[in-house]
């Protein structure tokens, strides 16, 4: 009777561990998706900021007054829109690509080995 209970207990422990590992893998994948998306967004915003820093004088740094400044500002807005659209498409594509992978976060793990006294 005790052997049956012990075997049932072991099966239950294995199932709990399997479910925990599955949840951990899904969490790892979500964490990777979020980190990658954040890096892509940072790249997009950095590119836009660089354009604005180097060429902002052409549109009076967001306060266009003349027709030429207004036209330059509209070109900048179009470029900004294109950068954001292309970056967001890459984020969507990456998210789709990651669905094809099993991801495991390599964090610090401690394994305890139990031995009977006298072994």
N, C-alpha and C positions, 0 to 999 in steps of 0.2 A: 504494500500500500504506500509506504513512504517513497519507494522508488518511482512509482507512478506520479505522485505529487511533485517529487523533485524534477522529473522529466517535464511535467506540465509547466512548472515554474521556469525551467530553463527555456522552454519554447516561448513562453510569455516574455521573458527577458530579451530573447533574441528579436521578437517582434517589436518590442518597445524600442530597442536599439536601432532596428531597421527604420522605423518611422522617424526617430530622432535624426538619423543620418539623412534621410530624405528631406526633412524640413530644413536641415542645415545646408544641404546642397541648394535648395531653392533660395534660401536666404543669401547664400554666397553669390548665386547668380544675380539676384536683385541688387546686391551690394556692388558687384562689378559693373552692372548696367548703369547704376547711378554714378559711380566714380568716372566711368568712361564718358557719360553724357556731360558731366560737369567739366571734364577736360576739353571736350569739343566746344562747349559753350564758352569756356574761357578763351579758347583760341579764336572763336568768332568775334567775341567782344574786343579782344586784343587787336585783331586785324582792323576792326572798325575804328577803334581808338587811335591806332597808328595813322590811318588815313586822315582822321579828323585833326590830329596833331600836326601833320606835315602839310596838309592842304586846306585846313580850316580858314586860313586867311582869304581864300578865294570866295568864300560865302560869308565873310565877316563873323566867323565862328558861331553860326546859328542865328545871326541877326542880319540877314541880307537886306540891303537897302536899295541897291541899284538893280537894274534888269540883269546885268551880267552876274551879279552875286546871287540873285534869285535862281538864275539858270544853273549856276554851279552848284547851288544848294540842292536843287532838284536832282541833278546828276548824282550827287553824294547820297541822297535819300534812295535813289534807285540802286546804287551799288550796295548800300547798307541792306536794303531789302533782299537783294540777290545773295549776299553773304549769309544772312540769317536763314533764308529758304534752303540754300544748299547745305548749310550746317545741320539744320533740323532734319533734312532728308537723310543725312549721314547717320544721325542719331537713331532715326527710325530703322534704317537698314541694319545698323549694328545691333539694335535690340532684336530684330528678326534673326540675324545671324547667330546670336548667342543662344537662341532657342534650340539650336542644333548641337549644343555642347553641354556636357556635365561639368559643372564648376564646383571646385572645393577650395574654400579659403584655407590657406596653410597658416594656421595660428599655432601658438604654443600649446602643446598637449602634454599632460603628465600621465604616464601609465604606471599603475601600481601592480606589482607582482606579489601575490600572496603565496607563501609556502607554509607548510605545516612545520611546527617546531621539531627540530631534530633532523630535518632533511638536509 
